[in-house]
Amino acid sequence: MNEADLENVIFGVLKQIAPDASPATLEPDDNLREALDIDSFDHLNFLIGLNEKLGVDIPESDYGKLNTLKQVIEYLKARIPA
């Protein structure tokens, strides 16, 4: 899965969590929670949604590493088989 495909999945999950948000306007280093005005519960649902769509287990200990679009993409790229 390439980076563009990952972004599409990420944006799709974000639109389910925050339908009024515009994830396509995110910059790579924007904090997702701040930029999209989502709370910690929504962020958790976002991570669960990624797991459901991609089959990537995200342990609770890694949640703090997934704050920006760039961090999420790099994290997922390292865990999705080529």
mmCIF file as gemmi writes it, N, C-alpha and C atoms, coordinates in Angstrom:
data_model
loop_
_atom_site.group_PDB
_atom_site.id
_atom_site.type_symbol
_atom_site.label_atom_id
_atom_site.label_alt_id
_atom_site.label_comp_id
_atom_site.label_asym_id
_atom_site.label_entity_id
_atom_site.label_seq_id
_atom_site.pdbx_PDB_ins_code
_atom_site.Cartn_x
_atom_site.Cartn_y
_atom_site.Cartn_z
_atom_site.occupancy
_atom_site.B_iso_or_equiv
_atom_site.pdbx_formal_charge
_atom_site.auth_seq_id
_atom_site.auth_asym_id
_atom_site.pdbx_PDB_model_num
ATOM 1 N N . MET Axp A 1 ? 0.864 -1.178 0 1 0 ? 1 A 1
ATOM 2 C CA . MET Axp A 1 ? 0 0 0 1 0 ? 1 A 1
ATOM 3 C C . MET Axp A 1 ? 0.902 1.23 0 1 0 ? 1 A 1
ATOM 4 N N . ASN Axp A 2 ? 0.667 2.124 -0.94 1 0 ? 2 A 1
ATOM 5 C CA . ASN Axp A 2 ? 1.508 3.32 -0.998 1 0 ? 2 A 1
ATOM 6 C C . ASN Axp A 2 ? 0.945 4.434 -0.108 1 0 ? 2 A 1
ATOM 7 N N . GLU Axp A 3 ? 1.692 5.511 -0.037 1 0 ? 3 A 1
ATOM 8 C CA . GLU Axp A 3 ? 1.318 6.6 0.868 1 0 ? 3 A 1
ATOM 9 C C . GLU Axp A 3 ? -0.02 7.23 0.496 1 0 ? 3 A 1
ATOM 10 N N . ALA Axp A 4 ? -0.289 7.362 -0.785 1 0 ? 4 A 1
ATOM 11 C CA . ALA Axp A 4 ? -1.567 7.95 -1.227 1 0 ? 4 A 1
ATOM 12 C C . ALA Axp A 4 ? -2.738 7.06 -0.814 1 0 ? 4 A 1
ATOM 13 N N . ASP Axp A 5 ? -2.565 5.753 -0.943 1 0 ? 5 A 1
ATOM 14 C CA . ASP Axp A 5 ? -3.62 4.821 -0.518 1 0 ? 5 A 1
ATOM 15 C C . ASP Axp A 5 ? -3.85 4.927 0.984 1 0 ? 5 A 1
ATOM 16 N N . LEU Axp A 6 ? -2.75 5.014 1.735 1 0 ? 6 A 1
ATOM 17 C CA . LEU Axp A 6 ? -2.87 5.162 3.192 1 0 ? 6 A 1
ATOM 18 C C . LEU Axp A 6 ? -3.61 6.441 3.547 1 0 ? 6 A 1
ATOM 19 N N . GLU Axp A 7 ? -3.265 7.538 2.886 1 0 ? 7 A 1
ATOM 20 C CA . GLU Axp A 7 ? -3.953 8.807 3.149 1 0 ? 7 A 1
ATOM 21 C C . GLU Axp A 7 ? -5.439 8.673 2.882 1 0 ? 7 A 1
ATOM 22 N N . ASN Axp A 8 ? -5.809 8.011 1.808 1 0 ? 8 A 1
ATOM 23 C CA . ASN Axp A 8 ? -7.23 7.831 1.492 1 0 ? 8 A 1
ATOM 24 C C . ASN Axp A 8 ? -7.95 7.07 2.596 1 0 ? 8 A 1
ATOM 25 N N . VAL Axp A 9 ? -7.315 6.019 3.104 1 0 ? 9 A 1
ATOM 26 C CA . VAL Axp A 9 ? -7.918 5.25 4.201 1 0 ? 9 A 1
ATOM 27 C C . VAL Axp A 9 ? -8.02 6.124 5.453 1 0 ? 9 A 1
ATOM 28 N N . ILE Axp A 10 ? -6.938 6.819 5.777 1 0 ? 10 A 1
ATOM 29 C CA . ILE Axp A 10 ? -6.915 7.689 6.96 1 0 ? 10 A 1
ATOM 30 C C . ILE Axp A 10 ? -7.999 8.755 6.857 1 0 ? 10 A 1
ATOM 31 N N . PHE Axp A 11 ? -8.093 9.412 5.699 1 0 ? 11 A 1
ATOM 32 C CA . PHE Axp A 11 ? -9.097 10.463 5.525 1 0 ? 11 A 1
ATOM 33 C C . PHE Axp A 11 ? -10.504 9.894 5.605 1 0 ? 11 A 1
ATOM 34 N N . GLY Axp A 12 ? -10.701 8.69 5.067 1 0 ? 12 A 1
ATOM 35 C CA . GLY Axp A 12 ? -12.014 8.056 5.148 1 0 ? 12 A 1
ATOM 36 C C . GLY Axp A 12 ? -12.429 7.782 6.586 1 0 ? 12 A 1
ATOM 37 N N . VAL Axp A 13 ? -11.488 7.285 7.379 1 0 ? 13 A 1
ATOM 38 C CA . VAL Axp A 13 ? -11.784 7.014 8.793 1 0 ? 13 A 1
ATOM 39 C C . VAL Axp A 13 ? -12.033 8.326 9.529 1 0 ? 13 A 1
ATOM 40 N N . LEU Axp A 14 ? -11.224 9.332 9.25 1 0 ? 14 A 1
ATOM 41 C CA . LEU Axp A 14 ? -11.414 10.634 9.904 1 0 ? 14 A 1
ATOM 42 C C . LEU Axp A 14 ? -12.774 11.236 9.56 1 0 ? 14 A 1
ATOM 43 N N . LYS Axp A 15 ? -13.227 11.071 8.319 1 0 ? 15 A 1
ATOM 44 C CA . LYS Axp A 15 ? -14.534 11.61 7.927 1 0 ? 15 A 1
ATOM 45 C C . LYS Axp A 15 ? -15.671 10.904 8.672 1 0 ? 15 A 1
ATOM 46 N N . GLN Axp A 16 ? -15.473 9.642 9.021 1 0 ? 16 A 1
ATOM 47 C CA . GLN Axp A 16 ? -16.481 8.93 9.804 1 0 ? 16 A 1
ATOM 48 C C . GLN Axp A 16 ? -16.518 9.463 11.233 1 0 ? 16 A 1
ATOM 49 N N . ILE Axp A 17 ? -15.366 9.813 11.757 1 0 ? 17 A 1
ATOM 50 C CA . ILE Axp A 17 ? -15.261 10.296 13.139 1 0 ? 17 A 1
ATOM 51 C C . ILE Axp A 17 ? -15.694 11.749 13.24 1 0 ? 17 A 1
ATOM 52 N N . ALA Axp A 18 ? -15.25 12.56 12.269 1 0 ? 18 A 1
ATOM 53 C CA . ALA Axp A 18 ? -15.541 13.996 12.283 1 0 ? 18 A 1
ATOM 54 C C . ALA Axp A 18 ? -16.074 14.4 10.911 1 0 ? 18 A 1
ATOM 55 N N . PRO Axp A 19 ? -17.364 14.14 10.646 1 0 ? 19 A 1
ATOM 56 C CA . PRO Axp A 19 ? -17.929 14.372 9.312 1 0 ? 19 A 1
ATOM 57 C C . PRO Axp A 19 ? -17.835 15.815 8.814 1 0 ? 19 A 1
ATOM 58 N N . ASP Axp A 20 ? -17.778 16.765 9.723 1 0 ? 20 A 1
ATOM 59 C CA . ASP Axp A 20 ? -17.711 18.168 9.313 1 0 ? 20 A 1
ATOM 60 C C . ASP Axp A 20 ? -16.287 18.645 9.069 1 0 ? 20 A 1
ATOM 61 N N . ALA Axp A 21 ? -15.315 17.813 9.394 1 0 ? 21 A 1
ATOM 62 C CA . ALA Axp A 21 ? -13.911 18.193 9.245 1 0 ? 21 A 1
ATOM 63 C C . ALA Axp A 21 ? -13.46 18.029 7.796 1 0 ? 21 A 1
ATOM 64 N N . SER Axp A 22 ? -12.361 18.693 7.471 1 0 ? 22 A 1
ATOM 65 C CA . SER Axp A 22 ? -11.766 18.589 6.138 1 0 ? 22 A 1
ATOM 66 C C . SER Axp A 22 ? -10.362 18.02 6.252 1 0 ? 22 A 1
ATOM 67 N N . PRO Axp A 23 ? -10.24 16.705 6.359 1 0 ? 23 A 1
ATOM 68 C CA . PRO Axp A 23 ? -8.925 16.113 6.546 1 0 ? 23 A 1
ATOM 69 C C . PRO Axp A 23 ? -7.969 16.394 5.394 1 0 ? 23 A 1
ATOM 70 N N . ALA Axp A 24 ? -8.482 16.629 4.191 1 0 ? 24 A 1
ATOM 71 C CA . ALA Axp A 24 ? -7.617 16.885 3.04 1 0 ? 24 A 1
ATOM 72 C C . ALA Axp A 24 ? -6.814 18.174 3.206 1 0 ? 24 A 1
ATOM 73 N N . THR Axp A 25 ? -7.233 19.038 4.114 1 0 ? 25 A 1
ATOM 74 C CA . THR Axp A 25 ? -6.507 20.293 4.333 1 0 ? 25 A 1
ATOM 75 C C . THR Axp A 25 ? -5.393 20.136 5.364 1 0 ? 25 A 1
ATOM 76 N N . LEU Axp A 26 ? -5.26 18.938 5.933 1 0 ? 26 A 1
ATOM 77 C CA . LEU Axp A 26 ? -4.236 18.699 6.951 1 0 ? 26 A 1
ATOM 78 C C . LEU Axp A 26 ? -2.836 18.803 6.361 1 0 ? 26 A 1
ATOM 79 N N . GLU Axp A 27 ? -1.973 19.438 7.088 1 0 ? 27 A 1
ATOM 80 C CA . GLU Axp A 27 ? -0.552 19.433 6.756 1 0 ? 27 A 1
ATOM 81 C C . GLU Axp A 27 ? 0.063 18.226 7.46 1 0 ? 27 A 1
ATOM 82 N N . PRO Axp A 28 ? 1.163 17.678 6.949 1 0 ? 28 A 1
ATOM 83 C CA . PRO Axp A 28 ? 1.752 16.478 7.546 1 0 ? 28 A 1
ATOM 84 C C . PRO Axp A 28 ? 2.069 16.594 9.039 1 0 ? 28 A 1
ATOM 85 N N . ASP Axp A 29 ? 2.446 17.784 9.499 1 0 ? 29 A 1
ATOM 86 C CA . ASP Axp A 29 ? 2.832 17.942 10.898 1 0 ? 29 A 1
ATOM 87 C C . ASP Axp A 29 ? 1.751 18.563 11.776 1 0 ? 29 A 1
ATOM 88 N N . ASP Axp A 30 ? 0.535 18.716 11.244 1 0 ? 30 A 1
ATOM 89 C CA . ASP Axp A 30 ? -0.572 19.225 12.053 1 0 ? 30 A 1
ATOM 90 C C . ASP Axp A 30 ? -0.987 18.173 13.078 1 0 ? 30 A 1
ATOM 91 N N . ASN Axp A 31 ? -1.283 18.621 14.28 1 0 ? 31 A 1
ATOM 92 C CA . ASN Axp A 31 ? -1.826 17.727 15.289 1 0 ? 31 A 1
ATOM 93 C C . ASN Axp A 31 ? -3.261 17.404 14.882 1 0 ? 31 A 1
ATOM 94 N N . LEU Axp A 32 ? -3.561 16.137 14.711 1 0 ? 32 A 1
ATOM 95 C CA . LEU Axp A 32 ? -4.883 15.726 14.235 1 0 ? 32 A 1
ATOM 96 C C . LEU Axp A 32 ? -6.002 16.172 15.156 1 0 ? 32 A 1
ATOM 97 N N . ARG Axp A 33 ? -5.81 15.982 16.444 1 0 ? 33 A 1
ATOM 98 C CA . ARG Axp A 33 ? -6.867 16.34 17.395 1 0 ? 33 A 1
ATOM 99 C C . ARG Axp A 33 ? -7.15 17.832 17.373 1 0 ? 33 A 1
ATOM 100 N N . GLU Axp A 34 ? -6.107 18.638 17.323 1 0 ? 34 A 1
ATOM 101 C CA . GLU Axp A 34 ? -6.294 20.092 17.318 1 0 ? 34 A 1
ATOM 102 C C . GLU Axp A 34 ? -6.849 20.575 15.982 1 0 ? 34 A 1
ATOM 103 N N . ALA Axp A 35 ? -6.268 20.092 14.896 1 0 ? 35 A 1
ATOM 104 C CA . ALA Axp A 35 ? -6.668 20.572 13.566 1 0 ? 35 A 1
ATOM 105 C C . ALA Axp A 35 ? -8.11 20.213 13.228 1 0 ? 35 A 1
ATOM 106 N N . LEU Axp A 36 ? -8.554 19.039 13.685 1 0 ? 36 A 1
ATOM 107 C CA . LEU Axp A 36 ? -9.903 18.581 13.361 1 0 ? 36 A 1
ATOM 108 C C . LEU Axp A 36 ? -10.882 18.741 14.519 1 0 ? 36 A 1
ATOM 109 N N . ASP Axp A 37 ? -10.385 19.282 15.621 1 0 ? 37 A 1
ATOM 110 C CA . ASP Axp A 37 ? -11.205 19.527 16.805 1 0 ? 37 A 1
ATOM 111 C C . ASP Axp A 37 ? -11.92 18.252 17.269 1 0 ? 37 A 1
ATOM 112 N N . ILE Axp A 38 ? -11.118 17.188 17.458 1 0 ? 38 A 1
ATOM 113 C CA . ILE Axp A 38 ? -11.674 15.942 17.978 1 0 ? 38 A 1
ATOM 114 C C . ILE Axp A 38 ? -11.112 15.684 19.372 1 0 ? 38 A 1
ATOM 115 N N . ASP Axp A 39 ? -11.928 15.041 20.19 1 0 ? 39 A 1
ATOM 116 C CA . ASP Axp A 39 ? -11.493 14.766 21.562 1 0 ? 39 A 1
ATOM 117 C C . ASP Axp A 39 ? -10.775 13.414 21.635 1 0 ? 39 A 1
ATOM 118 N N . SER Axp A 40 ? -10.345 13.047 22.829 1 0 ? 40 A 1
ATOM 119 C CA . SER Axp A 40 ? -9.571 11.816 22.998 1 0 ? 40 A 1
ATOM 120 C C . SER Axp A 40 ? -10.396 10.575 22.644 1 0 ? 40 A 1
ATOM 121 N N . PHE Axp A 41 ? -11.692 10.603 22.922 1 0 ? 41 A 1
ATOM 122 C CA . PHE Axp A 41 ? -12.556 9.474 22.571 1 0 ? 41 A 1
ATOM 123 C C . PHE Axp A 41 ? -12.638 9.307 21.055 1 0 ? 41 A 1
ATOM 124 N N . ASP Axp A 42 ? -12.786 10.431 20.335 1 0 ? 42 A 1
ATOM 125 C CA . ASP Axp A 42 ? -12.815 10.382 18.874 1 0 ? 42 A 1
ATOM 126 C C . ASP Axp A 42 ? -11.469 9.908 18.317 1 0 ? 42 A 1
ATOM 127 N N . HIS Axp A 43 ? -10.377 10.341 18.956 1 0 ? 43 A 1
ATOM 128 C CA . HIS Axp A 43 ? -9.05 9.902 18.504 1 0 ? 43 A 1
ATOM 129 C C . HIS Axp A 43 ? -8.917 8.39 18.696 1 0 ? 43 A 1
ATOM 130 N N . LEU Axp A 44 ? -9.41 7.874 19.803 1 0 ? 44 A 1
ATOM 131 C CA . LEU Axp A 44 ? -9.399 6.436 20.03 1 0 ? 44 A 1
ATOM 132 C C . LEU Axp A 44 ? -10.232 5.721 18.96 1 0 ? 44 A 1
ATOM 133 N N . ASN Axp A 45 ? -11.39 6.248 18.645 1 0 ? 45 A 1
ATOM 134 C CA . ASN Axp A 45 ? -12.23 5.659 17.595 1 0 ? 45 A 1
ATOM 135 C C . ASN Axp A 45 ? -11.538 5.709 16.235 1 0 ? 45 A 1
ATOM 136 N N . PHE Axp A 46 ? -10.766 6.75 16.001 1 0 ? 46 A 1
ATOM 137 C CA . PHE Axp A 46 ? -9.979 6.861 14.774 1 0 ? 46 A 1
ATOM 138 C C . PHE Axp A 46 ? -8.965 5.715 14.695 1 0 ? 46 A 1
ATOM 139 N N . LEU Axp A 47 ? -8.249 5.479 15.783 1 0 ? 47 A 1
ATOM 140 C CA . LEU Axp A 47 ? -7.252 4.406 15.807 1 0 ? 47 A 1
ATOM 141 C C . LEU Axp A 47 ? -7.912 3.035 15.662 1 0 ? 47 A 1
ATOM 142 N N . ILE Axp A 48 ? -9.059 2.846 16.287 1 0 ? 48 A 1
ATOM 143 C CA . ILE Axp A 48 ? -9.812 1.595 16.144 1 0 ? 48 A 1
ATOM 144 C C . ILE Axp A 48 ? -10.267 1.416 14.686 1 0 ? 48 A 1
ATOM 145 N N . GLY Axp A 49 ? -10.711 2.511 14.082 1 0 ? 49 A 1
ATOM 146 C CA . GLY Axp A 49 ? -11.13 2.466 12.675 1 0 ? 49 A 1
ATOM 147 C C . GLY Axp A 49 ? -9.989 2.082 11.756 1 0 ? 49 A 1
ATOM 148 N N . LEU Axp A 50 ? -8.79 2.598 12.038 1 0 ? 50 A 1
ATOM 149 C CA . LEU Axp A 50 ? -7.623 2.214 11.234 1 0 ? 50 A 1
ATOM 150 C C . LEU Axp A 50 ? -7.343 0.727 11.38 1 0 ? 50 A 1
ATOM 151 N N . ASN Axp A 51 ? -7.462 0.228 12.6 1 0 ? 51 A 1
ATOM 152 C CA . ASN Axp A 51 ? -7.254 -1.197 12.841 1 0 ? 51 A 1
ATOM 153 C C . ASN Axp A 51 ? -8.259 -2.021 12.04 1 0 ? 51 A 1
ATOM 154 N N . GLU Axp A 52 ? -9.508 -1.605 12.048 1 0 ? 52 A 1
ATOM 155 C CA . GLU Axp A 52 ? -10.554 -2.346 11.339 1 0 ? 52 A 1
ATOM 156 C C . GLU Axp A 52 ? -10.333 -2.319 9.826 1 0 ? 52 A 1
ATOM 157 N N . LYS Axp A 53 ? -9.921 -1.176 9.29 1 0 ? 53 A 1
ATOM 158 C CA . LYS Axp A 53 ? -9.74 -1.036 7.837 1 0 ? 53 A 1
ATOM 159 C C . LYS Axp A 53 ? -8.466 -1.697 7.34 1 0 ? 53 A 1
ATOM 160 N N . LEU Axp A 54 ? -7.412 -1.627 8.141 1 0 ? 54 A 1
ATOM 161 C CA . LEU Axp A 54 ? -6.097 -2.071 7.676 1 0 ? 54 A 1
ATOM 162 C C . LEU Axp A 54 ? -5.58 -3.332 8.355 1 0 ? 54 A 1
ATOM 163 N N . GLY Axp A 55 ? -6.215 -3.73 9.449 1 0 ? 55 A 1
ATOM 164 C CA . GLY Axp A 55 ? -5.769 -4.907 10.166 1 0 ? 55 A 1
ATOM 165 C C . GLY Axp A 55 ? -4.474 -4.711 10.923 1 0 ? 55 A 1
ATOM 166 N N . VAL Axp A 56 ? -4.148 -3.464 11.228 1 0 ? 56 A 1
ATOM 167 C CA . VAL Axp A 56 ? -2.924 -3.149 11.962 1 0 ? 56 A 1
ATOM 168 C C . VAL Axp A 56 ? -3.283 -2.95 13.429 1 0 ? 56 A 1
ATOM 169 N N . ASP Axp A 57 ? -2.709 -3.803 14.28 1 0 ? 57 A 1
ATOM 170 C CA . ASP Axp A 57 ? -2.931 -3.637 15.716 1 0 ? 57 A 1
ATOM 171 C C . ASP Axp A 57 ? -2.127 -2.441 16.215 1 0 ? 57 A 1
ATOM 172 N N . ILE Axp A 58 ? -2.789 -1.568 16.949 1 0 ? 58 A 1
ATOM 173 C CA . ILE Axp A 58 ? -2.127 -0.398 17.514 1 0 ? 58 A 1
ATOM 174 C C . ILE Axp A 58 ? -2.258 -0.508 19.027 1 0 ? 58 A 1
ATOM 175 N N . PRO Axp A 59 ? -1.18 -0.922 19.699 1 0 ? 59 A 1
ATOM 176 C CA . PRO Axp A 59 ? -1.26 -1.05 21.158 1 0 ? 59 A 1
ATOM 177 C C . PRO Axp A 59 ? -1.412 0.316 21.826 1 0 ? 59 A 1
ATOM 178 N N . GLU Axp A 60 ? -2.065 0.307 22.97 1 0 ? 60 A 1
ATOM 179 C CA . GLU Axp A 60 ? -2.306 1.551 23.712 1 0 ? 60 A 1
ATOM 180 C C . GLU Axp A 60 ? -1.01 2.306 23.972 1 0 ? 60 A 1
ATOM 181 N N . SER Axp A 61 ? 0.078 1.582 24.154 1 0 ? 61 A 1
ATOM 182 C CA . SER Axp A 61 ? 1.361 2.237 24.427 1 0 ? 61 A 1
ATOM 183 C C . SER Axp A 61 ? 1.854 3.069 23.243 1 0 ? 61 A 1
ATOM 184 N N . ASP Axp A 62 ? 1.301 2.851 22.054 1 0 ? 62 A 1
ATOM 185 C CA . ASP Axp A 62 ? 1.702 3.613 20.868 1 0 ? 62 A 1
ATOM 186 C C . ASP Axp A 62 ? 0.785 4.795 20.562 1 0 ? 62 A 1
ATOM 187 N N . TYR Axp A 63 ? -0.315 4.931 21.26 1 0 ? 63 A 1
ATOM 188 C CA . TYR Axp A 63 ? -1.27 5.998 20.963 1 0 ? 63 A 1
ATOM 189 C C . TYR Axp A 63 ? -0.609 7.378 20.944 1 0 ? 63 A 1
ATOM 190 N N . GLY Axp A 64 ? 0.282 7.626 21.876 1 0 ? 64 A 1
ATOM 191 C CA . GLY Axp A 64 ? 0.945 8.928 21.967 1 0 ? 64 A 1
ATOM 192 C C . GLY Axp A 64 ? 1.895 9.208 20.825 1 0 ? 64 A 1
ATOM 193 N N . LYS Axp A 65 ? 2.211 8.2 20.037 1 0 ? 65 A 1
ATOM 194 C CA . LYS Axp A 65 ? 3.111 8.368 18.888 1 0 ? 65 A 1
ATOM 195 C C . LYS Axp A 65 ? 2.358 8.74 17.62 1 0 ? 65 A 1
ATOM 196 N N . LEU Axp A 66 ? 1.036 8.808 17.707 1 0 ? 66 A 1
ATOM 197 C CA . LEU Axp A 66 ? 0.205 8.992 16.523 1 0 ? 66 A 1
ATOM 198 C C . LEU Axp A 66 ? -0.602 10.276 16.601 1 0 ? 66 A 1
ATOM 199 N N . ASN Axp A 67 ? 0.1 11.385 16.638 1 0 ? 67 A 1
ATOM 200 C CA . ASN Axp A 67 ? -0.556 12.684 16.794 1 0 ? 67 A 1
ATOM 201 C C . ASN Axp A 67 ? -0.702 13.461 15.498 1 0 ? 67 A 1
ATOM 202 N N . THR Axp A 68 ? 0.172 13.202 14.53 1 0 ? 68 A 1
ATOM 203 C CA . THR Axp A 68 ? 0.13 13.949 13.273 1 0 ? 68 A 1
ATOM 204 C C . THR Axp A 68 ? -0.13 12.998 12.112 1 0 ? 68 A 1
ATOM 205 N N . LEU Axp A 69 ? -0.537 13.557 10.996 1 0 ? 69 A 1
ATOM 206 C CA . LEU Axp A 69 ? -0.757 12.76 9.797 1 0 ? 69 A 1
ATOM 207 C C . LEU Axp A 69 ? 0.528 12.023 9.414 1 0 ? 69 A 1
ATOM 208 N N . LYS Axp A 70 ? 1.639 12.721 9.473 1 0 ? 70 A 1
ATOM 209 C CA . LYS Axp A 70 ? 2.932 12.125 9.127 1 0 ? 70 A 1
ATOM 210 C C . LYS Axp A 70 ? 3.252 10.946 10.043 1 0 ? 70 A 1
ATOM 211 N N . GLN Axp A 71 ? 3.036 11.113 11.336 1 0 ? 71 A 1
ATOM 212 C CA . GLN Axp A 71 ? 3.303 10.033 12.286 1 0 ? 71 A 1
ATOM 213 C C . GLN Axp A 71 ? 2.423 8.813 12.014 1 0 ? 71 A 1
ATOM 214 N N . VAL Axp A 72 ? 1.168 9.05 11.717 1 0 ? 72 A 1
ATOM 215 C CA . VAL Axp A 72 ? 0.238 7.953 11.454 1 0 ? 72 A 1
ATOM 216 C C . VAL Axp A 72 ? 0.663 7.2 10.188 1 0 ? 72 A 1
ATOM 217 N N . ILE Axp A 73 ? 1 7.941 9.138 1 0 ? 73 A 1
ATOM 218 C CA . ILE Axp A 73 ? 1.406 7.305 7.883 1 0 ? 73 A 1
ATOM 219 C C . ILE Axp A 73 ? 2.683 6.486 8.076 1 0 ? 73 A 1
ATOM 220 N N . GLU Axp A 74 ? 3.671 7.056 8.724 1 0 ? 74 A 1
ATOM 221 C CA . GLU Axp A 74 ? 4.931 6.333 8.944 1 0 ? 74 A 1
ATOM 222 C C . GLU Axp A 74 ? 4.709 5.085 9.805 1 0 ? 74 A 1
ATOM 223 N N . TYR Axp A 75 ? 3.898 5.213 10.817 1 0 ? 75 A 1
ATOM 224 C CA . TYR Axp A 75 ? 3.591 4.089 11.709 1 0 ? 75 A 1
ATOM 225 C C . TYR Axp A 75 ? 2.932 2.954 10.908 1 0 ? 75 A 1
ATOM 226 N N . LEU Axp A 76 ? 1.938 3.307 10.119 1 0 ? 76 A 1
ATOM 227 C CA . LEU Axp A 76 ? 1.212 2.292 9.355 1 0 ? 76 A 1
ATOM 228 C C . LEU Axp A 76 ? 2.079 1.671 8.26 1 0 ? 76 A 1
ATOM 229 N N . LYS Axp A 77 ? 2.869 2.502 7.581 1 0 ? 77 A 1
ATOM 230 C CA . LYS Axp A 77 ? 3.744 1.982 6.519 1 0 ? 77 A 1
ATOM 231 C C . LYS Axp A 77 ? 4.699 0.93 7.064 1 0 ? 77 A 1
ATOM 232 N N . ALA Axp A 78 ? 5.16 1.117 8.29 1 0 ? 78 A 1
ATOM 233 C CA . ALA Axp A 78 ? 6.103 0.185 8.885 1 0 ? 78 A 1
ATOM 234 C C . ALA Axp A 78 ? 5.437 -1.129 9.309 1 0 ? 78 A 1
ATOM 235 N N . ARG Axp A 79 ? 4.104 -1.151 9.357 1 0 ? 79 A 1
ATOM 236 C CA . ARG Axp A 79 ? 3.408 -2.322 9.879 1 0 ? 79 A 1
ATOM 237 C C . ARG Axp A 79 ? 2.517 -3.031 8.869 1 0 ? 79 A 1
ATOM 238 N N . ILE Axp A 80 ? 2.371 -2.453 7.696 1 0 ? 80 A 1
ATOM 239 C CA . ILE Axp A 80 ? 1.549 -3.084 6.658 1 0 ? 80 A 1
ATOM 240 C C . ILE Axp A 80 ? 2.478 -3.853 5.721 1 0 ? 80 A 1
ATOM 241 N N . PRO Axp A 81 ? 2.211 -5.122 5.51 1 0 ? 81 A 1
ATOM 242 C CA . PRO Axp A 81 ? 3.058 -5.882 4.586 1 0 ? 81 A 1
ATOM 243 C C . PRO Axp A 81 ? 3.01 -5.302 3.186 1 0 ? 81 A 1
ATOM 244 N N . ALA Axp A 82 ? 4.149 -5.306 2.532 1 0 ? 82 A 1
ATOM 245 C CA . ALA Axp A 82 ? 4.234 -4.743 1.169 1 0 ? 82 A 1
ATOM 246 C C . ALA Axp A 82 ? 3.488 -5.586 0.17 1 0 ? 82 A 1
